[in-house]
């Protein structure tokens, strides 16, 4: 099968097409023919060497942590999974180093969920990573006043939708041109990211912050005593003070949680946004576009 990966670290130009053996599902596993694989920051980091200390020595690495596709083959001891069934999934990439930038992937059957009905697989593929992350981040949302930074991005956009669906009053922080978008996602109030948030909102007025833009500790004065601050990266988690609970999101493949999020897509609670698609062989172009920034929606590879 064809796969795109890298044998050395560097810029987008190090990505190349490989011919590799098609994997075979073992007991409890499924083989999925990949229809779509989104580009994520973790893919960019892996390619650039951010995880070099964690990677075993091997000829090449195939990035990609999420996908949509069809079940091609099932291993023994797999029930309730049918050949041809459209599915979405999140891969345990740091355990296998074989990602979704490929024509096929194999993984534990419990890590996939039925794809949302009536949704193109190129869009469905964008659900797993960001939605699971946002779902974990928005756990503190019910009945609260929640501020979401990076509200127009992948994780931030889902966090706005999930928090609003759970009854929160959502204040969205994003680029100046994103007011209409984040309002459509359920935000009650919009503030541009270059605003002085403390002077605009007042200190200690927010129940919880979901920091999808990785702003960090400068946001902490906004949170009330005993409130919550959710950081997506541990190094940017501020030290706790005034009884504020500071947590980081440690997402992992979870087929059951993913199935619940698929239900929210089918109910119209979560919307899926694709900015542009690329053939798998043009993964380097997709990475270069991602790194330029300013993408609203997801870049998706089509094997």
GUTI-305027 format. One record per residue (C-alpha): residue number from 1; residue in one letter; x, y, z. Coordinates in Angstrom, 2 decimals. Example, Ala and Ser with C-alpha at 12.3 -4.5 7.8 and 13.67 -1.06 7.14 Angstrom:
2
{1,'A',{12.30,-4.50,7.80}},
{2,'S',{13.67,-1.06,7.14}},
This chain:
303
{1,'X',{0.00,0.00,0.00}},
{2,'X',{1.00,3.65,-0.31}},
{3,'X',{1.81,5.70,2.76}},
{4,'X',{3.32,9.13,3.30}},
{5,'X',{5.95,9.57,5.96}},
{6,'X',{9.40,10.81,6.79}},
{7,'X',{12.75,9.13,7.31}},
{8,'X',{14.42,12.27,8.68}},
{9,'X',{13.18,15.30,10.60}},
{10,'X',{12.71,18.67,8.96}},
{11,'X',{10.31,20.85,7.02}},
{12,'X',{7.38,19.74,4.91}},
{13,'X',{9.78,18.76,2.13}},
{14,'X',{10.91,15.65,4.07}},
{15,'X',{7.52,13.99,3.53}},
{16,'X',{7.60,11.34,0.82}},
{17,'X',{5.52,8.48,-0.54}},
{18,'X',{6.51,4.97,0.57}},
{19,'X',{5.34,1.55,-0.53}},
{20,'X',{4.79,-0.50,2.62}},
{21,'X',{3.07,-3.81,3.39}},
{22,'X',{-0.66,-3.64,4.02}},
{23,'X',{-1.21,-4.46,7.70}},
{24,'X',{-3.17,-7.51,8.78}},
{25,'X',{-5.66,-7.31,11.66}},
{26,'X',{-4.90,-9.51,14.64}},
{27,'X',{-7.34,-10.73,17.31}},
{28,'X',{-9.67,-7.92,18.36}},
{29,'X',{-8.51,-5.62,15.55}},
{30,'X',{-9.98,-4.21,12.34}},
{31,'X',{-8.34,-3.21,9.09}},
{32,'X',{-9.73,0.10,7.81}},
{33,'X',{-9.39,1.42,4.27}},
{34,'X',{-8.66,5.11,4.89}},
{35,'X',{-10.89,7.60,3.08}},
{36,'X',{-9.61,10.75,4.78}},
{37,'X',{-6.86,11.76,7.21}},
{38,'X',{-6.75,15.30,8.64}},
{39,'X',{-3.54,17.25,9.22}},
{40,'X',{-2.95,18.04,12.91}},
{41,'X',{-0.34,19.99,14.87}},
{42,'X',{0.93,16.71,16.33}},
{43,'X',{1.73,15.55,12.78}},
{44,'X',{3.70,18.73,12.13}},
{45,'X',{5.56,18.31,15.42}},
{46,'X',{6.40,14.68,14.72}},
{47,'X',{7.76,15.54,11.29}},
{48,'X',{9.81,18.42,12.68}},
{49,'X',{11.37,16.26,15.42}},
{50,'X',{9.39,17.37,18.46}},
{51,'X',{9.05,13.75,19.59}},
{52,'X',{12.51,12.60,18.53}},
{53,'X',{13.38,11.43,22.04}},
{54,'X',{10.29,9.19,22.09}},
{55,'X',{10.69,7.58,18.68}},
{56,'X',{12.45,4.23,18.28}},
{57,'X',{14.99,3.92,15.52}},
{58,'X',{13.34,2.76,12.29}},
{59,'X',{13.45,3.34,8.54}},
{60,'X',{10.52,5.74,8.43}},
{61,'X',{7.55,7.03,10.39}},
{62,'X',{4.00,7.53,9.08}},
{63,'X',{2.20,10.45,10.77}},
{64,'X',{-1.54,10.91,11.20}},
{65,'X',{-3.60,10.33,14.33}},
{66,'X',{-7.22,10.36,13.11}},
{67,'X',{-9.14,9.08,10.11}},
{68,'X',{-12.40,8.11,8.50}},
{69,'X',{-12.83,5.11,6.25}},
{70,'X',{-14.45,1.72,5.77}},
{71,'X',{-13.81,-1.54,7.57}},
{72,'X',{-12.01,-3.78,5.10}},
{73,'X',{-11.31,-6.82,7.28}},
{74,'X',{-11.96,-7.92,10.87}},
{75,'X',{-9.74,-10.03,13.06}},
{76,'X',{-10.86,-12.86,15.28}},
{77,'X',{-12.90,-12.10,18.40}},
{78,'X',{-14.40,-8.94,16.84}},
{79,'X',{-18.14,-8.53,17.18}},
{80,'X',{-20.56,-5.79,16.10}},
{81,'X',{-18.23,-4.59,13.33}},
{82,'X',{-19.17,-5.27,9.72}},
{83,'X',{-17.03,-5.22,6.59}},
{84,'X',{-17.88,-2.10,4.60}},
{85,'X',{-19.08,-0.15,7.65}},
{86,'X',{-18.00,3.53,7.56}},
{87,'X',{-16.07,4.38,10.72}},
{88,'X',{-14.00,7.10,12.36}},
{89,'X',{-11.16,6.61,14.79}},
{90,'X',{-8.21,7.98,16.73}},
{91,'X',{-4.92,6.11,16.59}},
{92,'X',{-2.51,5.51,19.51}},
{93,'X',{0.29,6.95,17.38}},
{94,'X',{3.00,7.13,20.05}},
{95,'X',{2.56,3.40,20.58}},
{96,'X',{2.69,2.29,16.94}},
{97,'X',{4.27,5.15,14.92}},
{98,'X',{2.09,3.98,12.02}},
{99,'X',{-0.43,6.70,11.31}},
{100,'X',{-3.34,7.50,9.04}},
{101,'X',{-1.35,9.02,6.16}},
{102,'X',{-1.79,5.68,4.43}},
{103,'X',{-4.24,3.66,2.37}},
{104,'X',{-4.97,1.32,5.29}},
{105,'X',{-4.67,1.34,9.07}},
{106,'X',{-5.13,-1.42,11.61}},
{107,'X',{-6.23,-0.81,15.19}},
{108,'X',{-8.21,-2.21,18.09}},
{109,'X',{-11.87,-2.56,17.12}},
{110,'X',{-12.95,-0.79,20.32}},
{111,'X',{-11.20,2.41,19.18}},
{112,'X',{-13.44,3.01,16.17}},
{113,'X',{-16.99,4.31,16.06}},
{114,'X',{-19.57,4.31,13.30}},
{115,'X',{-19.15,7.43,11.17}},
{116,'X',{-21.95,10.01,11.41}},
{117,'X',{-24.64,9.22,8.86}},
{118,'X',{-25.22,11.68,6.05}},
{119,'X',{-21.77,13.27,6.49}},
{120,'X',{-18.99,13.02,3.91}},
{121,'X',{-16.06,11.03,5.27}},
{122,'X',{-13.67,13.91,4.55}},
{123,'X',{-15.60,15.92,7.14}},
{124,'X',{-16.23,13.00,9.51}},
{125,'X',{-12.47,12.43,9.74}},
{126,'X',{-12.04,15.81,11.44}},
{127,'X',{-14.09,14.78,14.48}},
{128,'X',{-12.01,12.40,16.65}},
{129,'X',{-8.97,14.28,17.98}},
{130,'X',{-10.31,17.79,18.38}},
{131,'X',{-13.76,16.77,19.57}},
{132,'X',{-12.43,14.36,22.20}},
{133,'X',{-10.04,17.07,23.39}},
{134,'X',{-12.80,19.69,23.52}},
{135,'X',{-15.17,17.27,25.24}},
{136,'X',{-12.65,16.71,28.02}},
{137,'X',{-11.92,20.43,28.25}},
{138,'X',{-15.60,21.40,28.42}},
{139,'X',{-16.39,19.08,31.31}},
{140,'X',{-16.56,22.05,33.71}},
{141,'X',{-19.04,23.92,31.53}},
{142,'X',{-22.62,23.19,32.75}},
{143,'X',{-24.32,26.35,34.01}},
{144,'X',{-21.06,28.29,34.03}},
{145,'X',{-19.71,31.37,32.31}},
{146,'X',{-16.95,29.94,30.17}},
{147,'X',{-14.30,31.79,28.19}},
{148,'X',{-12.82,29.92,25.22}},
{149,'X',{-9.64,31.19,23.56}},
{150,'X',{-8.88,30.11,20.00}},
{151,'X',{-12.64,29.78,19.56}},
{152,'X',{-12.47,29.65,15.75}},
{153,'X',{-9.95,26.81,15.70}},
{154,'X',{-10.47,23.06,15.67}},
{155,'X',{-10.49,22.40,19.42}},
{156,'X',{-11.83,25.83,20.36}},
{157,'X',{-14.74,25.63,17.95}},
{158,'X',{-15.85,22.28,19.35}},
{159,'X',{-15.37,23.58,22.90}},
{160,'X',{-17.70,26.51,22.17}},
{161,'X',{-20.36,24.18,20.78}},
{162,'X',{-20.08,21.63,23.58}},
{163,'X',{-20.06,24.20,26.37}},
{164,'X',{-23.06,26.01,24.90}},
{165,'X',{-24.93,22.72,24.47}},
{166,'X',{-24.31,21.97,28.15}},
{167,'X',{-25.91,25.22,29.22}},
{168,'X',{-22.89,27.45,29.63}},
{169,'X',{-22.73,31.11,28.73}},
{170,'X',{-19.79,31.17,26.33}},
{171,'X',{-17.46,34.10,25.74}},
{172,'X',{-15.39,33.43,22.62}},
{173,'X',{-11.97,34.93,21.94}},
{174,'X',{-10.69,34.70,18.37}},
{175,'X',{-9.46,36.77,15.44}},
{176,'X',{-11.30,39.97,14.59}},
{177,'X',{-12.83,38.42,11.46}},
{178,'X',{-14.23,35.43,13.32}},
{179,'X',{-17.09,37.07,15.22}},
{180,'X',{-19.82,35.74,12.93}},
{181,'X',{-18.35,32.24,12.90}},
{182,'X',{-18.06,31.82,16.67}},
{183,'X',{-21.51,33.32,17.20}},
{184,'X',{-22.89,30.66,14.85}},
{185,'X',{-21.19,28.03,17.02}},
{186,'X',{-23.11,29.20,20.10}},
{187,'X',{-21.01,31.94,21.69}},
{188,'X',{-22.98,34.56,23.59}},
{189,'X',{-20.23,37.17,23.43}},
{190,'X',{-17.21,37.72,21.19}},
{191,'X',{-13.93,39.47,21.97}},
{192,'X',{-10.99,39.87,19.56}},
{193,'X',{-7.81,38.18,20.71}},
{194,'X',{-5.89,41.47,20.88}},
{195,'X',{-8.38,42.94,23.39}},
{196,'X',{-7.40,43.64,26.99}},
{197,'X',{-9.61,40.91,28.41}},
{198,'X',{-9.27,41.87,32.06}},
{199,'X',{-10.36,45.46,31.43}},
{200,'X',{-13.15,44.30,29.12}},
{201,'X',{-14.54,41.59,31.36}},
{202,'X',{-13.28,42.44,34.83}},
{203,'X',{-11.11,40.35,37.11}},
{204,'X',{-12.62,37.26,38.70}},
{205,'X',{-15.74,37.21,36.54}},
{206,'X',{-15.26,33.92,34.68}},
{207,'X',{-16.16,30.49,36.08}},
{208,'X',{-13.93,28.53,33.71}},
{209,'X',{-11.42,29.16,30.92}},
{210,'X',{-10.70,26.70,28.12}},
{211,'X',{-7.39,27.92,26.75}},
{212,'X',{-7.39,26.42,23.26}},
{213,'X',{-5.12,29.20,21.95}},
{214,'X',{-2.39,28.35,24.50}},
{215,'X',{-2.32,31.87,25.95}},
{216,'X',{-1.36,30.68,29.42}},
{217,'X',{-1.04,32.33,32.82}},
{218,'X',{-1.95,35.89,31.76}},
{219,'X',{-5.58,34.74,31.64}},
{220,'X',{-5.70,33.58,35.24}},
{221,'X',{-6.86,36.93,36.74}},
{222,'X',{-10.11,36.52,34.80}},
{223,'X',{-11.07,33.38,36.74}},
{224,'X',{-13.10,33.68,39.93}},
{225,'X',{-11.86,32.21,43.19}},
{226,'X',{-12.49,28.47,43.11}},
{227,'X',{-13.03,28.48,39.33}},
{228,'X',{-11.40,26.32,36.69}},
{229,'X',{-8.67,26.71,34.09}},
{230,'X',{-8.18,24.08,31.40}},
{231,'X',{-4.84,24.07,29.56}},
{232,'X',{-4.23,21.96,26.47}},
{233,'X',{-0.48,21.72,27.03}},
{234,'X',{1.05,20.98,30.46}},
{235,'X',{3.93,23.49,30.04}},
{236,'X',{1.39,26.30,29.63}},
{237,'X',{-0.72,25.37,32.66}},
{238,'X',{-0.48,28.24,35.15}},
{239,'X',{0.22,27.54,38.83}},
{240,'X',{-2.99,27.21,40.81}},
{241,'X',{-4.01,30.10,43.04}},
{242,'X',{-7.11,31.34,44.86}},
{243,'X',{-8.56,27.84,44.90}},
{244,'X',{-8.66,27.67,41.09}},
{245,'X',{-8.53,24.13,39.71}},
{246,'X',{-5.96,23.96,36.91}},
{247,'X',{-6.15,20.88,34.70}},
{248,'X',{-4.56,19.72,31.48}},
{249,'X',{-6.21,17.59,28.84}},
{250,'X',{-4.71,14.17,28.25}},
{251,'X',{-6.74,12.79,25.36}},
{252,'X',{-6.44,9.18,24.26}},
{253,'X',{-8.27,6.94,21.79}},
{254,'X',{-11.71,6.17,23.18}},
{255,'X',{-14.28,4.56,20.90}},
{256,'X',{-17.13,4.92,23.37}},
{257,'X',{-16.60,8.67,23.86}},
{258,'X',{-16.19,9.06,20.11}},
{259,'X',{-19.52,7.32,19.50}},
{260,'X',{-21.20,9.83,21.85}},
{261,'X',{-19.66,12.70,19.88}},
{262,'X',{-20.88,11.14,16.62}},
{263,'X',{-24.38,11.25,18.11}},
{264,'X',{-23.93,14.99,18.71}},
{265,'X',{-22.92,15.49,15.08}},
{266,'X',{-26.02,13.64,13.92}},
{267,'X',{-28.15,15.73,16.30}},
{268,'X',{-26.74,18.96,14.83}},
{269,'X',{-24.97,19.94,18.06}},
{270,'X',{-21.48,19.69,16.54}},
{271,'X',{-20.59,21.00,13.10}},
{272,'X',{-17.65,19.74,11.04}},
{273,'X',{-15.53,22.17,9.02}},
{274,'X',{-13.24,21.26,6.13}},
{275,'X',{-11.18,24.07,4.64}},
{276,'X',{-9.44,22.17,1.84}},
{277,'X',{-8.62,18.64,0.74}},
{278,'X',{-5.38,17.33,-0.78}},
{279,'X',{-4.44,14.03,-2.42}},
{280,'X',{-2.29,11.94,-0.08}},
{281,'X',{0.74,12.39,-2.35}},
{282,'X',{0.52,16.16,-1.74}},
{283,'X',{0.81,15.87,2.02}},
{284,'X',{3.87,18.15,1.91}},
{285,'X',{1.74,20.92,0.36}},
{286,'X',{-0.90,20.44,3.05}},
{287,'X',{1.74,20.70,5.79}},
{288,'X',{3.19,23.85,4.22}},
{289,'X',{-0.28,25.43,4.04}},
{290,'X',{-1.01,24.49,7.65}},
{291,'X',{2.20,26.11,8.82}},
{292,'X',{1.33,29.39,7.10}},
{293,'X',{-1.59,29.70,9.52}},
{294,'X',{-4.94,31.39,9.06}},
{295,'X',{-6.82,28.22,8.11}},
{296,'X',{-10.46,28.19,9.18}},
{297,'X',{-11.55,24.58,9.14}},
{298,'X',{-9.39,21.53,8.59}},
{299,'X',{-6.94,20.41,5.94}},
{300,'X',{-7.68,16.82,4.98}},
{301,'X',{-5.65,14.26,3.01}},
{302,'X',{-7.49,11.87,0.70}},
{303,'X',{-5.60,8.59,0.10}},
